[in-house]
Amino acid sequence: MKYSVDKQEKYTVLQLEEENLNSLVAPKLKSEFVILSNEGVKNLILDLTDVRFVDSSGLSAILTANRLWKSLGSFVLTGLASSNVQKLIEISKLDTVLTVVPTVSEAVDYVFMEELEREINKKTEND
């Protein structure tokens, strides 16, 4: 599986550099998600810009990341450049479950907003 990981202070971007997110790639991607979550990555941005095809095991991998980061921070899906991938996400109604934004920079902005919201909520609870 070809991918890159860009770790920043508040977020990590995992860019999948594969055309297919299928049953050959999905198990390796799930493993990478588990590793990143165990390393303490609080916010994950999954960039699918290069991906042209996703099957059910690929959707399962995406949902695994979403489930892992529910308790850690934020999980944001971005780079749905392929209309096939975008349609699959919409048809499967995952666009109602996942946070999907068009670009990595918008995903970064979203993560920062979520972080601020969590800090404000934490302060409100402590008052």
N, C-alpha and C positions, 0 to 999 in steps of 0.2 A: 504494500500500500504506500502510495506516494502522498505526502502531506507536509505541511510546515506548521510550526508552532511559534507564535510570537507572544512571549510572556511580558506583560507590563505590570506595573504596581497594582492596579485595580482590576485588570481583566487579562484574559488570554484569548488570542485568536487562533483557532485551528482551521487552516485552509486545506481542504481536501483537494489534492491535485490529481484526481482521477475523473475519467468521463463517466464511469458507472459506479453507483453506490448500490451494489448488489450482494448476493450471498457470498461472494468471494471476498469482498472488502468489508462488509458490515461487522463480522466478528472481530476483525482487527481494530476497527474503529471503536467498537464497544470497549475493547480492552484499553485502548488509549484514553477513553473517557474515564474509566475506572482509575487508571494511573493518575490522570490529571486531578480528579476529585480527591484521591488519597494524598496528593502532593499539596492539597490545600488551596487549589485554584478556586477563588470565590465566584468569579463571573466568567462564563465561557461564551465566546462568539464562534459559531460554526459557519464558516464561509464556504458556500457550495457553488461559487462562480464557475468553476471548471466542470461541474457535474452536469451531464446531459440526460442521464437516466437513473431513476431510483426504483427499486422493486420493494416488495413487502419487508424483506429483511433490512433494507436500507431505512425504511420508515421506522422499523423496530429500533434500530440503532439511534435514530434521532430522538425517539420517545424515551429511550434509556437515558440519554443525556439530559433531557428535560426533567425526568424523574430524579436523577442524581442531583441536579442543581436546584431543585425546589427548596431543599433545606440548606443549601450552601450560599445562594445568592441569586444570580440571574443566568438564564440560558437564552441566547438570542440566535435565531437562524437568519442568515443573510446571504445575498448573492444568488438568488433564484433567477439566474440569467436565462435558463432554458425554459421555454414555455411549457414543455412536457413536465418538468419537475414542478413548476408553479401550479399547473393544472392538477397534478396528482395530490399536492398538498391541499388544494381547495376541495377537490372531489372527496378526499378522505376526511374532510372537515378538520384537518389538523391546524388550519389557519385560525380556528377558534380556540385551540388548546395551546399552541405555540406562540411565542413572540417572534414575528417575522417582520424584518425591516429591509428596505432595498439595498443599502450599502453598508460596508464595514464602518465608515465614519459615522453614519446614523446609528449603527449598533453601539458604537463606543459612547455616543451621546446618550443613548437610552440607558446604558449601564451606569453612567455617571448620575443620571437622574434617579435611577433606582437606588443607588448607594446613598444619595442625599435623602431620599424619602425614608430609607431604613434608619439613617442617623437621626432624623427628626422624630420618627416614631419611637426610637429608643429613648431619646431625651424626654419625650412626652410621657412615656411609661414610667420613667424614673422620677418625674416631678410629682 
